[in-house]
Amino acid sequence: MIYDDTITILRAPVTTDRYGNEVRDWANATRTRVEGVSVQPRSATESGSDEAREMVTTGWRIYTRAGVDVDVEPTDRIEWAGRTLEVIGEIARWPHPIRRGAVHHVEIDVQRWSG
């Protein structure tokens, strides 16, 4: 893998909407730039012909270099290559095989819907 991609982690504060619901305020999200990651295609699926409109879901997996941990949570979003992507599921922090308690690398699944 080549670690030449740059991502931006978006973390939105929680606010209350006019109906009293807690929602994320993406307009006021903090932005953390992370360089030296690898973004690889994961999957793509289409829903289609029997539905009201077609939808395409495309996924990627983000890998950090060995020894690099990043502050990312399942509720964050990721910007990469002009796209805003949703983090899917838990963050995979792989334990270091030699250094007890250390992270070897991180894997983050993200996806985007269109259609």
All heavy atoms as an XYZ file, in Angstrom:
922
protein
N       0.828     -1.180      0.000
C       0.000      0.000      0.000
C       0.877      1.251      0.000
O       1.922      1.271      0.633
C      -0.885      0.026      1.230
C      -2.089     -0.844      1.123
S      -3.094     -0.685      2.590
C      -2.829     -2.315      3.254
N       0.426      2.248     -0.676
C       1.113      3.522     -0.689
C       0.303      4.487      0.166
O      -0.894      4.641     -0.024
C       1.245      4.042     -2.131
C       2.052      3.047     -2.961
C       1.870      5.410     -2.137
C       2.085      3.372     -4.417
N       0.953      5.146      1.075
C       0.277      6.030      2.017
C       0.426      7.483      1.577
O       1.061      8.281      2.250
C       0.842      5.811      3.419
C       0.589      4.411      3.926
C       1.536      3.409      3.748
C      -0.601      4.091      4.554
C       1.301      2.117      4.201
C      -0.851      2.813      5.009
C       0.107      1.827      4.821
O      -0.137      0.558      5.269
N      -0.182      7.801      0.443
C      -0.044      9.157     -0.078
C      -1.361      9.917     -0.146
O      -1.445     10.963     -0.777
C       0.634      9.151     -1.443
C      -0.140      8.339     -2.474
O      -1.162      7.724     -2.115
O       0.289      8.317     -3.637
N      -2.390      9.401      0.529
C      -3.677     10.098      0.562
C      -3.764     10.980      1.803
O      -3.110     10.737      2.814
C      -4.842      9.101      0.595
C      -5.007      8.371     -0.728
O      -5.091      9.036     -1.766
O      -5.042      7.123     -0.707
N      -4.602     12.015      1.700
C      -4.896     12.903      2.821
C      -6.397     12.927      3.028
O      -7.161     13.039      2.066
C      -4.384     14.333      2.537
O      -2.971     14.288      2.376
C      -4.728     15.275      3.667
N      -6.814     12.787      4.272
C      -8.240     12.862      4.614
C      -8.440     13.995      5.612
O      -7.491     14.457      6.250
C      -8.769     11.536      5.211
C      -8.035     11.192      6.515
C      -8.677     10.411      4.199
C      -8.632     10.027      7.286
N      -9.678     14.421      5.753
C     -10.050     15.371      6.795
C     -11.171     14.743      7.603
O     -12.187     14.321      7.041
C     -10.504     16.715      6.204
O      -9.429     17.253      5.425
C     -10.882     17.694      7.293
N     -10.969     14.658      8.909
C     -11.986     14.105      9.811
C     -12.887     15.250     10.261
O     -12.407     16.270     10.745
C     -11.332     13.423     11.026
C     -10.432     12.271     10.561
C     -12.398     12.939     12.008
C      -9.552     11.708     11.648
N     -14.194     15.080     10.073
C     -15.180     16.075     10.500
C     -15.885     15.545     11.752
O     -16.415     14.433     11.744
C     -16.219     16.310      9.408
C     -15.695     16.701      8.029
C     -16.843     16.796      7.048
C     -14.948     18.001      8.100
N     -15.889     16.349     12.797
C     -16.574     15.976     14.036
C     -17.547     17.086     14.401
O     -17.146     18.207     14.699
C     -15.573     15.754     15.161
C     -16.267     15.318     16.447
C     -15.321     14.718     17.433
N     -14.735     13.508     16.885
C     -13.563     13.020     17.282
N     -12.872     13.617     18.231
N     -13.093     11.914     16.735
N     -18.834     16.763     14.364
C     -19.876     17.761     14.604
C     -20.346     17.723     16.049
O     -20.558     16.647     16.613
C     -21.062     17.505     13.680
N     -20.526     18.900     16.640
C     -21.092     18.929     17.989
C     -22.564     18.528     17.948
O     -23.224     18.637     16.914
C     -20.936     20.392     18.406
C     -20.903     21.162     17.129
C     -20.267     20.246     16.112
N     -23.048     18.058     19.081
C     -24.464     17.693     19.192
C     -25.219     18.929     19.664
O     -24.809     19.628     20.577
C     -24.657     16.527     20.178
C     -26.144     16.230     20.372
C     -23.912     15.295     19.689
N     -26.339     19.199     19.006
C     -27.196     20.322     19.364
C     -28.639     19.832     19.407
O     -28.919     18.684     19.066
C     -27.012     21.487     18.358
O     -27.726     22.622     18.825
C     -27.485     21.100     16.974
N     -29.539     20.692     19.792
C     -30.960     20.332     19.853
C     -31.699     21.089     18.768
O     -31.554     22.308     18.641
C     -31.540     20.690     21.235
O     -30.764     20.035     22.240
C     -32.991     20.246     21.351
N     -32.491     20.359     17.970
C     -33.265     21.033     16.923
C     -34.547     21.627     17.506
O     -34.821     21.504     18.699
C     -33.550     20.092     15.739
C     -34.499     18.951     16.062
O     -35.152     18.956     17.132
O     -34.606     18.032     15.232
N     -35.329     22.274     16.652
C     -36.518     22.979     17.147
C     -37.595     22.049     17.699
O     -38.552     22.502     18.320
C     -37.087     23.864     16.047
C     -37.577     23.109     14.846
C     -38.054     24.051     13.785
N     -38.499     23.319     12.621
C     -38.894     23.873     11.522
N     -38.904     25.184     11.422
N     -39.282     23.145     10.511
N     -37.440     20.742     17.465
C     -38.406     19.763     17.987
C     -37.906     19.083     19.256
O     -38.536     18.173     19.766
C     -38.701     18.705     16.919
C     -39.202     19.308     15.632
C     -38.378     19.370     14.516
C     -40.478     19.858     15.542
C     -38.822     19.944     13.330
C     -40.930     20.442     14.370
C     -40.089     20.481     13.272
O     -40.531     21.059     12.102
N     -36.717     19.497     19.733
C     -36.164     18.923     20.952
C     -35.315     17.687     20.730
O     -34.915     17.033     21.695
N     -35.030     17.353     19.473
C     -34.208     16.181     19.161
C     -32.731     16.556     19.151
O     -32.363     17.633     18.686
C     -34.572     15.626     17.778
C     -36.018     15.223     17.692
O     -36.518     14.497     18.525
N     -36.700     15.706     16.671
N     -31.886     15.644     19.626
C     -30.453     15.851     19.526
C     -30.003     15.504     18.111
O     -30.310     14.420     17.609
C     -29.701     14.997     20.540
C     -29.855     15.497     21.960
C     -28.942     14.787     22.934
O     -28.351     13.748     22.572
O     -28.828     15.273     24.062
N     -29.306     16.435     17.478
C     -28.815     16.239     16.108
C     -27.380     16.757     16.031
O     -26.951     17.559     16.854
C     -29.699     16.987     15.070
C     -31.105     16.412     15.034
C     -29.743     18.471     15.363
N     -26.662     16.293     15.025
C     -25.292     16.764     14.794
C     -25.338     18.056     13.988
O     -26.083     18.166     13.017
C     -24.488     15.718     14.042
C     -24.368     14.443     14.837
C     -22.972     14.232     15.299
N     -22.940     13.112     16.224
C     -22.183     13.083     17.292
N     -21.390     14.077     17.557
N     -22.197     12.049     18.089
N     -24.545     19.027     14.395
C     -24.461     20.325     13.723
C     -23.254     20.322     12.782
O     -22.174     20.794     13.128
C     -24.339     21.428     14.781
C     -24.296     22.819     14.179
O     -24.458     22.951     12.947
O     -24.077     23.773     14.940
N     -23.443     19.780     11.573
C     -22.332     19.622     10.626
C     -21.814     20.965     10.126
O     -20.665     21.059      9.693
C     -22.748     18.706      9.476
C     -22.917     17.302      9.968
C     -24.091     16.634     10.167
C     -21.886     16.420     10.392
N     -23.839     15.388     10.692
C     -22.494     15.229     10.828
C     -20.493     16.518     10.449
C     -21.768     14.148     11.313
C     -19.761     15.433     10.927
C     -20.408     14.267     11.361
N     -22.602     22.018     10.208
C     -22.131     23.338      9.784
C     -21.044     23.866     10.712
O     -20.248     24.723     10.319
C     -23.296     24.318      9.729
N     -20.982     23.352     11.935
C     -19.986     23.805     12.904
C     -19.024     22.689     13.307
O     -18.487     22.690     14.418
C     -20.685     24.378     14.146
C     -21.371     25.681     13.827
O     -20.737     26.615     13.360
N     -22.678     25.731     14.041
N     -18.799     21.753     12.411
C     -17.908     20.623     12.690
C     -16.453     21.085     12.768
O     -16.034     21.986     12.051
C     -18.055     19.566     11.609
N     -15.702     20.431     13.646
C     -14.257     20.655     13.674
C     -13.641     19.818     12.558
O     -14.175     18.787     12.162
C     -13.628     20.255     15.022
O     -13.893     18.868     15.263
C     -14.182     21.094     16.158
N     -12.509     20.279     12.045
C     -11.850     19.625     10.916
C     -10.424     19.279     11.314
O      -9.678     20.148     11.740
C     -11.861     20.540      9.715
C     -13.266     20.968      9.297
C     -13.225     22.075      8.250
N     -12.571     21.654      7.043
C     -13.143     20.957      6.062
N     -14.418     20.637      6.166
N     -12.474     20.602      4.994
N     -10.070     17.991     11.177
C      -8.723     17.536     11.491
C      -8.131     16.869     10.252
O      -8.638     15.847      9.790
C      -8.734     16.537     12.667
O      -9.381     17.143     13.786
C      -7.325     16.111     13.031
N      -7.062     17.457      9.736
C      -6.406     16.932      8.534
C      -5.431     15.825      8.933
O      -4.666     15.967      9.890
C      -5.672     18.075      7.846
C      -5.000     17.717      6.561
C      -4.340     18.973      5.995
N      -3.387     18.660      4.984
C      -3.582     18.820      3.681
N      -4.726     19.337      3.276
N      -2.656     18.507      2.816
N      -5.492     14.708      8.196
C      -4.610     13.571      8.451
C      -3.928     13.203      7.136
O      -4.590     12.815      6.174
C      -5.389     12.352      9.004
C      -4.457     11.178      9.247
C      -6.148     12.717     10.270
N      -2.625     13.321      7.112
C      -1.847     12.982      5.918
C      -1.237     11.598      6.066
O      -1.118     11.068      7.169
C      -0.741     14.017      5.711
C      -1.273     15.412      5.465
C      -0.165     16.439      5.295
O       1.030     16.093      5.451
O      -0.502     17.595      5.015
N      -0.843     11.013      4.941
C      -0.129      9.744      4.973
C      -0.985      8.540      5.252
O      -0.580      7.624      5.972
N      -2.203      8.510      4.708
C      -3.077      7.339      4.823
C      -3.268      6.724      3.441
O      -2.931      7.333      2.426
C      -4.446      7.687      5.458
C      -4.272      8.240      6.852
C      -5.234      8.630      4.580
N      -3.811      5.539      3.413
C      -4.139      4.871      2.151
C      -5.647      4.645      2.099
O      -6.223      4.086      3.031
C      -3.411      3.524      2.058
O      -3.749      2.864      0.852
N      -6.286      5.089      1.023
C      -7.721      4.894      0.835
C      -7.896      3.910     -0.313
O      -7.443      4.155     -1.429
C      -8.435      6.229      0.532
C      -9.935      6.002      0.383
C      -8.153      7.258      1.619
N      -8.541      2.784     -0.022
C      -8.696      1.705     -0.998
C     -10.176      1.397     -1.224
O     -10.969      1.456     -0.287
C      -8.004      0.433     -0.488
C      -6.525      0.605     -0.219
C      -5.753      0.870     -1.491
O      -6.014      0.252     -2.513
N      -4.805      1.793     -1.435
N     -10.557      1.049     -2.467
C     -11.954      0.684     -2.720
C     -12.343     -0.560     -1.926
O     -11.536     -1.463     -1.762
C     -12.003      0.402     -4.214
C     -10.621      0.434     -4.704
C      -9.726      0.944     -3.631
N     -13.570     -0.572     -1.443
C     -14.071     -1.695     -0.651
C     -15.228     -2.390     -1.343
O     -15.219     -3.593     -1.503
C     -14.482     -1.197      0.744
C     -14.925     -2.264      1.698
C     -15.189     -1.716      3.098
N     -16.084     -0.582      3.128
C     -17.415     -0.673      3.211
N     -17.999     -1.839      3.259
N     -18.145      0.415      3.234
N     -16.239     -1.626     -1.747
C     -17.409     -2.254     -2.352
C     -18.271     -1.219     -3.054
O     -18.158     -0.027     -2.800
C     -18.255     -2.949     -1.272
O     -18.752     -1.984     -0.368
N     -19.137     -1.718     -3.917
C     -20.153     -0.877     -4.539
C     -21.379     -1.743     -4.770
O     -21.267     -2.890     -5.204
C     -19.659     -0.296     -5.855
N     -22.547     -1.215     -4.432
C     -23.791     -1.939     -4.667
C     -24.803     -0.990     -5.284
O     -24.751      0.213     -5.066
C     -24.377     -2.516     -3.360
O     -24.599     -1.446     -2.439
C     -23.444     -3.530     -2.738
N     -25.705     -1.561     -6.038
C     -26.768     -0.776     -6.665
C     -28.110     -1.355     -6.261
O     -28.276     -2.561     -6.169
C     -26.657     -0.837     -8.188
C     -25.411     -0.215     -8.740
C     -25.359     -0.273    -10.252
O     -26.434     -0.231    -10.887
O     -24.258     -0.365    -10.784
N     -29.066     -0.479     -6.018
C     -30.446     -0.913     -5.885
C     -31.139     -0.315     -7.081
O     -30.757      0.741     -7.558
C     -31.057     -0.418     -4.579
O     -31.120      0.977     -4.560
N     -32.142     -1.005     -7.573
C     -32.528     -0.459     -8.839
C     -33.878     -0.720     -9.396
O     -34.833     -0.151     -8.956
N     -33.954     -1.545    -10.357
C     -35.049     -1.587    -11.319
C     -36.441     -1.654    -10.698
O     -37.381     -1.120    -11.255
C     -34.863     -2.760    -12.271
O     -34.819     -3.969    -11.552
N     -36.600     -2.281     -9.567
C     -37.940     -2.377     -8.982
C     -38.190     -1.301     -7.921
O     -39.198     -1.321     -7.249
C     -38.155     -3.773     -8.387
C     -37.179     -4.100     -7.279
O     -36.098     -3.486     -7.232
O     -37.502     -4.972     -6.465
N     -37.291     -0.364     -7.773
C     -37.442      0.694     -6.781
C     -37.813      2.006     -7.456
O     -37.660      2.174     -8.653
C     -36.147      0.842     -5.998
C     -35.708     -0.504     -5.442
C     -35.105     -0.412     -4.079
O     -35.071      0.682     -3.515
O     -34.690     -1.454     -3.579
N     -38.295      2.953     -6.679
C     -38.717      4.247     -7.218
C     -37.555      4.998     -7.855
O     -37.724      5.692     -8.839
C     -39.347      5.085     -6.112
N     -36.370      4.863     -7.294
C     -35.191      5.470     -7.902
C     -33.987      4.596     -7.596
O     -33.953      3.888     -6.594
C     -34.970      6.884     -7.406
C     -34.549      6.992     -5.976
C     -34.270      8.425     -5.613
N     -33.616      8.444     -4.316
C     -33.382      9.521     -3.625
N     -33.745     10.683     -4.090
N     -32.784      9.469     -2.475
N     -33.016      4.665     -8.456
C     -31.824      3.854     -8.255
C     -30.888      4.526     -7.267
O     -30.790      5.744     -7.217
C     -31.121      3.642     -9.587
C     -31.931      2.775    -10.515
C     -31.152      2.324    -11.728
O     -29.919      2.316    -11.686
O     -31.804      1.976    -12.707
N     -30.215      3.715     -6.478
C     -29.270      4.222     -5.507
C     -27.996      3.395     -5.599
O     -28.053      2.169     -5.762
C     -29.830      4.119     -4.089
C     -28.927      4.720     -3.053
S     -29.655      4.750     -1.409
C     -29.384      3.073     -0.896
N     -26.868      4.060     -5.520
C     -25.578      3.390     -5.536
C     -24.880      3.677     -4.215
O     -24.803      4.823     -3.780
C     -24.707      3.876     -6.714
C     -23.340      3.219     -6.664
C     -25.394      3.607     -8.039
N     -24.391      2.629     -3.579
C     -23.611      2.759     -2.359
C     -22.192      2.330     -2.683
O     -21.978      1.223     -3.161
C     -24.178      1.866     -1.232
O     -25.550      2.199     -1.034
C     -23.420      2.059      0.054
N     -21.241      3.217     -2.434
C     -19.836      2.930     -2.716
C     -19.055      3.012     -1.421
O     -19.259      3.934     -0.628
C     -19.268      3.939     -3.732
O     -20.123      3.958     -4.878
C     -17.867      3.556     -4.155
N     -18.162      2.051     -1.206
C     -17.397      2.012      0.034
C     -15.905      2.020     -0.191
O     -15.407      1.588     -1.238
N     -15.188      2.526      0.803
C     -13.732      2.536      0.815
C     -13.262      2.139      2.204
O     -14.002      2.231      3.166
C     -13.194      3.939      0.506
C     -13.490      4.435     -0.861
C     -12.705      4.316     -1.969
C     -14.646      5.159     -1.285
N     -13.308      4.905     -3.052
C     -14.504      5.445     -2.658
C     -15.807      5.599     -0.640
C     -15.451      6.137     -3.389
C     -16.763      6.282     -1.367
C     -16.579      6.545     -2.727
N     -12.019      1.694      2.298
C     -11.391      1.436      3.591
C     -10.139      2.303      3.680
O      -9.331      2.348      2.760
C     -11.021     -0.032      3.755
C     -10.404     -0.334      5.126
C     -10.336     -1.804      5.422
N     -11.703     -2.256      5.677
C     -12.113     -3.505      5.463
N     -11.301     -4.415      4.996
N     -13.368     -3.841      5.712
N     -10.004      2.989      4.810
C      -8.865      3.860      5.056
C      -7.915      3.137      5.998
O      -8.330      2.621      7.033
C      -9.328      5.190      5.676
C     -10.308      5.897      4.736
C      -8.132      6.076      6.006
C     -11.047      7.060      5.358
N      -6.626      3.095      5.618
C      -5.585      2.467      6.425
C      -4.566      3.517      6.855
O      -4.165      4.352      6.036
C      -4.818      1.413      5.614
C      -5.646      0.275      5.096
C      -6.297      0.366      3.870
C      -5.759     -0.909      5.811
C      -7.053     -0.689      3.378
C      -6.508     -1.977      5.323
C      -7.154     -1.848      4.104
O      -7.893     -2.896      3.618
N      -4.128      3.449      8.117
C      -3.012      4.293      8.547
C      -1.720      3.485      8.447
O      -1.746      2.253      8.376
C      -3.173      4.784     10.002
O      -3.116      3.655     10.888
C      -4.475      5.540     10.197
N      -0.613      4.200      8.464
C       0.698      3.544      8.490
C       0.867      2.787      9.810
O       0.203      3.082     10.806
C       1.816      4.580      8.413
C       1.900      5.314      7.126
C       3.054      6.327      7.212
N       3.095      7.155      6.048
C       3.799      6.875      4.948
N       4.524      5.785      4.904
N       3.774      7.688      3.916
N       1.791      1.859      9.822
C       2.115      1.136     11.057
C       2.559      2.129     12.125
O       3.328      3.052     11.845
C       3.208      0.109     10.799
N       2.025      1.967     13.327
C       2.384      2.817     14.447
C       1.591      4.104     14.541
O       1.822      4.902     15.442
N       0.651      4.318     13.626
C      -0.115      5.567     13.609
C      -1.559      5.311     14.043
O      -2.260      4.495     13.443
C      -0.097      6.213     12.209
C      -0.972      7.454     12.175
C       1.332      6.545     11.800
N      -1.980      6.013     15.086
C      -3.369      5.991     15.533
C      -3.977      7.347     15.175
O      -3.250      8.331     15.063
C      -3.444      5.756     17.041
C      -4.830      5.393     17.535
O      -5.769      5.337     16.717
O      -4.980      5.186     18.757
N      -5.257      7.400     14.941
C      -5.933      8.663     14.652
C      -7.157      8.787     15.552
O      -7.771      7.797     15.917
C      -6.361      8.790     13.167
C      -5.158      8.918     12.273
C      -7.225      7.637     12.729
N      -7.505     10.022     15.881
C      -8.678     10.299     16.701
C      -9.890     10.377     15.781
O     -10.192     11.420     15.209
C      -8.489     11.604     17.463
C      -9.695     11.949     18.331
O     -10.497     11.041     18.637
O      -9.826     13.126     18.694
N     -10.556      9.253     15.584
C     -11.754      9.185     14.745
C     -12.786      8.325     15.456
O     -12.441      7.361     16.138
C     -11.420      8.641     13.323
C     -10.918      7.221     13.379
C     -12.602      8.771     12.388
N     -14.046      8.711     15.333
C     -15.150      8.006     15.992
C     -16.188      7.583     14.959
O     -16.274      8.171     13.872
C     -15.790      8.927     17.036
C     -14.833      9.346     18.128
C     -15.449     10.338     19.100
O     -16.626     10.727     18.923
O     -14.738     10.736     20.039
N     -17.011      6.592     15.269
C     -18.034      6.141     14.327
C     -19.046      7.218     13.933
O     -19.698      7.112     12.905
C     -18.734      4.997     15.072
C     -17.751      4.527     16.077
C     -16.961      5.753     16.466
N     -19.172      8.274     14.727
C     -20.124      9.352     14.430
C     -19.514     10.459     13.573
O     -20.198     11.419     13.231
C     -20.651      9.959     15.741
O     -19.532     10.336     16.559
C     -21.526      8.966     16.492
N     -18.232     10.335     13.215
C     -17.558     11.342     12.403
C     -17.863     11.131     10.923
O     -18.399     10.095     10.514
C     -16.043     11.274     12.607
C     -15.611     11.687     14.002
O     -16.387     12.380     14.691
O     -14.492     11.311     14.394
N     -17.484     12.110     10.137
C     -17.482     11.998      8.681
C     -16.054     12.214      8.201
O     -15.229     12.790      8.906
C     -18.409     13.026      8.043
C     -19.877     12.758      8.322
C     -20.760     13.781      7.647
N     -22.163     13.482      7.892
C     -23.148     14.293      7.582
N     -22.901     15.472      7.013
N     -24.401     13.951      7.828
N     -15.795     11.764      6.981
C     -14.463     11.897      6.392
C     -14.602     12.594      5.044
O     -15.461     12.228      4.233
C     -13.815     10.509      6.158
C     -13.745      9.696      7.452
C     -12.447     10.647      5.485
C     -12.766     10.162      8.473
N     -13.749     13.576      4.804
C     -13.654     14.186      3.482
C     -12.418     13.622      2.796
O     -11.339     13.567      3.397
C     -13.528     15.701      3.570
C     -14.797     16.392      3.958
C     -14.658     17.900      4.014
O     -13.521     18.421      4.059
O     -15.709     18.565      4.026
N     -12.595     13.216      1.549
C     -11.484     12.666      0.766
C     -11.813     12.819     -0.719
O     -12.927     12.503     -1.141
C     -11.257     11.196      1.102
C     -10.324     10.513      0.174
C      -8.968     10.677      0.086
C     -10.665      9.556     -0.831
N      -8.459      9.885     -0.910
C      -9.483      9.177     -1.484
C     -11.874      8.983     -1.228
C      -9.469      8.261     -2.523
C     -11.855      8.073     -2.265
C     -10.662      7.710     -2.896
N     -10.875     13.334     -1.472
C     -10.989     13.436     -2.932
C     -12.290     14.122     -3.360
O     -12.962     13.667     -4.284
C     -10.866     12.054     -3.570
N     -12.664     15.185     -2.658
C     -13.863     15.932     -3.008
C     -15.165     15.285     -2.585
O     -16.241     15.743     -2.962
N     -15.101     14.230     -1.797
C     -16.287     13.510     -1.340
C     -16.422     13.646      0.177
O     -15.428     13.680      0.883
C     -16.169     12.023     -1.661
C     -16.011     11.688     -3.104
C     -15.710     10.186     -3.233
N     -15.589      9.792     -4.615
C     -14.432      9.595     -5.231
N     -13.288      9.764     -4.586
N     -14.407      9.211     -6.494
N     -17.664     13.658      0.646
C     -17.918     13.562      2.078
C     -18.477     12.170      2.323
O     -19.482     11.780      1.723
C     -18.907     14.640      2.551
O     -18.351     15.924      2.261
C     -19.159     14.522      4.047
N     -17.812     11.419      3.202
C     -18.119     10.007      3.424
C     -18.556      9.780      4.863
O     -18.060     10.423      5.792
C     -16.875      9.162      3.120
C     -16.206      9.444      1.770
C     -14.847      8.779      1.704
C     -17.098      8.988      0.637
N     -19.469      8.835      5.041
C     -19.940      8.443      6.370
C     -19.049      7.327      6.905
O     -18.724      6.386      6.186
C     -21.375      7.913      6.290
C     -22.368      8.875      5.705
C     -22.758      9.990      6.653
O     -22.710      9.785      7.879
O     -23.098     11.070      6.151
N     -18.657      7.420      8.176
C     -17.941      6.326      8.826
C     -18.949      5.226      9.116
O     -20.044      5.488      9.612
C     -17.252      6.803     10.122
C     -16.634      5.632     10.879
C     -16.195      7.858      9.802
N     -18.582      3.994      8.797
C     -19.484      2.851      8.955
C     -18.948      1.930     10.047
O     -17.841      1.401      9.929
C     -19.613      2.059      7.631
C     -20.041      2.974      6.503
C     -20.557      0.878      7.787
C     -21.346      3.692      6.734
N     -19.722      1.734     11.095
C     -19.341      0.800     12.154
C     -18.221      1.310     13.037
O     -17.865      2.486     13.026
N     -17.660      0.396     13.795
C     -16.592      0.732     14.738
C     -15.261      0.894     14.005
O     -15.061      0.347     12.932
C     -16.465     -0.367     15.797
C     -17.667     -0.473     16.704
C     -17.904      0.790     17.521
O     -16.929      1.394     18.006
O     -19.070      1.169     17.678
N     -14.364      1.616     14.627
C     -13.026      1.823     14.098
C     -12.173      0.619     14.508
O     -12.179      0.221     15.673
C     -12.399      3.117     14.670
C     -13.362      4.304     14.544
C     -11.045      3.390     14.033
C     -13.898      4.560     13.173
N     -11.441      0.043     13.549
C     -10.585     -1.115     13.839
C      -9.191     -0.620     14.208
O      -8.459     -0.124     13.353
C     -10.523     -2.052     12.637
N      -8.860     -0.726     15.472
C      -7.517     -0.383     15.951
C      -6.791     -1.696     16.235
O      -7.085     -2.366     17.217
C      -7.592      0.494     17.196
C      -8.054      1.888     16.884
C      -8.044      2.812     18.096
N      -8.221      4.186     17.671
C      -9.403      4.738     17.388
N     -10.506      4.018     17.506
N      -9.471      5.999     16.985
N      -5.863     -2.041     15.348
C      -5.164     -3.312     15.450
C      -4.048     -3.208     16.489
O      -3.228     -2.301     16.431
C      -4.601     -3.707     14.091
C      -5.708     -4.071     13.155
C      -6.419     -3.236     12.358
C      -6.259     -5.369     12.963
N      -7.382     -3.925     11.670
C      -7.308     -5.245     12.022
C      -5.985     -6.623     13.484
C      -8.056     -6.325     11.596
C      -6.739     -7.701     13.041
C      -7.763     -7.543     12.118
N      -4.001     -4.148     17.424
C      -2.966     -4.088     18.463
C      -1.579     -4.365     17.880
O      -1.426     -5.152     16.952
C      -3.383     -5.186     19.451
C      -4.303     -6.079     18.696
C      -4.915     -5.273     17.598
N      -0.593     -3.694     18.443
C       0.790     -3.889     18.020
C       1.262     -5.257     18.520
O       1.028     -5.603     19.676
C       1.674     -2.778     18.574
C       2.976     -2.685     17.879
N       3.998     -3.571     18.105
C       3.413     -1.829     16.933
C       5.022     -3.261     17.350
N       4.688     -2.201     16.614
N       1.923     -6.043     17.674
C       2.324     -7.392     18.096
C       3.462     -7.420     19.112
O       3.651     -8.429     19.788
C       2.756     -8.049     16.788
C       3.164     -6.927     15.906
C       2.276     -5.774     16.287
N       4.193     -6.318     19.243
C       5.346     -6.314     20.144
C       5.157     -5.346     21.300
O       5.408     -5.692     22.458
C       6.633     -5.966     19.372
C       6.881     -7.035     18.304
C       7.832     -5.837     20.319
C       7.987     -6.703     17.336
N       4.687     -4.128     21.012
C       4.534     -3.104     22.042
C       3.168     -3.224     22.709
O       2.157     -2.857     22.118
C       4.726     -1.717     21.448
C       6.174     -1.467     21.068
C       6.362     -0.078     20.558
N       5.903     -0.064     19.170
C       5.491      1.002     18.517
N       5.451      2.173     19.106
N       5.118      0.916     17.267
N       3.151     -3.738     23.905
C       1.909     -3.962     24.646
C       1.141     -2.651     24.818
O       1.695     -1.634     25.204
C       2.211     -4.568     26.007
C       0.970     -4.947     26.791
C       1.339     -5.594     28.111
N       2.167     -6.763     27.934
C       1.695     -8.024     27.889
N       0.412     -8.233     28.010
N       2.515     -9.045     27.732
N      -0.155     -2.658     24.469
C      -1.020     -1.494     24.631
C      -0.943     -0.496     23.491
O      -1.688      0.468     23.474
N      -0.044     -0.718     22.538
C       0.098      0.209     21.414
C      -0.761     -0.242     20.224
O      -1.126     -1.406     20.113
C       1.560      0.310     20.984
N      -1.059      0.704     19.358
C      -1.824      0.408     18.147
C      -0.851      0.202     16.992
O       0.060      1.003     16.783
C      -2.782      1.578     17.826
C      -3.436      1.408     16.470
C      -3.832      1.690     18.912
N      -1.027     -0.891     16.256
C      -0.187     -1.120     15.082
C      -0.631     -0.238     13.917
O       0.153      0.472     13.324
C      -0.211     -2.586     14.664
C       0.669     -2.863     13.492
N       0.221     -2.795     12.196
C       1.991     -3.149     13.427
C       1.220     -3.044     11.372
N       2.300     -3.261     12.092
N      -1.927     -0.311     13.600
C      -2.500      0.555     12.566
C      -4.012      0.620     12.763
O      -4.578     -0.124     13.554
C      -2.155      0.065     11.152
C      -2.902     -1.167     10.742
N      -2.539     -2.430     11.167
C      -4.000     -1.327      9.973
C      -3.380     -3.318     10.661
N      -4.292     -2.680      9.931
N      -4.644      1.531     12.023
C      -6.086      1.746     12.145
C      -6.718      1.517     10.777
O      -6.154      1.887      9.749
C      -6.378      3.184     12.634
C      -7.866      3.470     12.673
C      -5.752      3.422     13.999
N      -7.910      0.903     10.775
C      -8.710      0.738      9.563
C     -10.087      1.353      9.805
O     -10.710      1.105     10.827
C      -8.857     -0.738      9.194
C      -7.542     -1.400      8.871
C      -7.681     -2.876      8.522
O      -8.806     -3.339      8.246
O      -6.652     -3.573      8.563
N     -10.526      2.164      8.834
C     -11.802      2.875      8.945
C     -12.614      2.579      7.697
O     -12.151      2.853      6.575
C     -11.576      4.403      9.046
C     -10.588      4.740     10.156
C     -12.908      5.130      9.238
C      -9.958      6.110     10.013
N     -13.799      2.010      7.851
C     -14.689      1.791      6.713
C     -15.572      3.018      6.537
O     -16.154      3.537      7.501
C     -15.572      0.558      6.926
C     -14.793     -0.740      6.714
O     -13.774     -0.709      6.007
O     -15.213     -1.772      7.262
N     -15.670      3.487      5.297
C     -16.496      4.649      4.962
C     -17.319      4.326      3.726
O     -16.966      3.440      2.948
C     -15.626      5.913      4.733
C     -14.934      6.336      6.018
C     -14.623      5.707      3.618
N     -18.411      5.061      3.553
C     -19.207      4.871      2.347
C     -19.970      6.130      2.000
O     -20.121      7.044      2.812
C     -20.137      3.674      2.437
C     -21.269      3.789      3.403
C     -22.053      2.494      3.472
O     -21.596      1.438      3.091
N     -23.264      2.569      3.980
N     -20.463      6.123      0.756
C     -21.237      7.258      0.238
C     -22.401      6.706     -0.564
O     -22.261      5.722     -1.276
C     -20.341      8.106     -0.644
C     -21.048      9.269     -1.275
C     -20.063     10.056     -2.082
N     -20.572     10.179     -3.433
C     -19.981     10.861     -4.366
N     -18.840     11.433     -4.151
N     -20.515     10.962     -5.541
N     -23.557      7.352     -0.430
C     -24.751      6.989     -1.185
C     -24.987      8.049     -2.245
O     -24.792      9.231     -1.999
C     -25.969      6.937     -0.289
C     -25.891      5.907      0.778
C     -26.284      4.614      0.691
C     -25.387      6.071      2.106
N     -26.062      3.952      1.874
C     -25.489      4.840      2.763
C     -24.829      7.141      2.805
C     -25.094      4.636      4.083
C     -24.420      6.953      4.109
C     -24.560      5.704      4.720
N     -25.438      7.622     -3.405
C     -25.846      8.573     -4.433
C     -27.057      8.012     -5.170
O     -27.244      6.808     -5.251
C     -24.700      8.863     -5.417
O     -24.265      7.668     -6.031
N     -27.869      8.902     -5.699
C     -29.037      8.481     -6.445
C     -30.331      8.823     -5.764
O     -30.444      9.269     -4.699
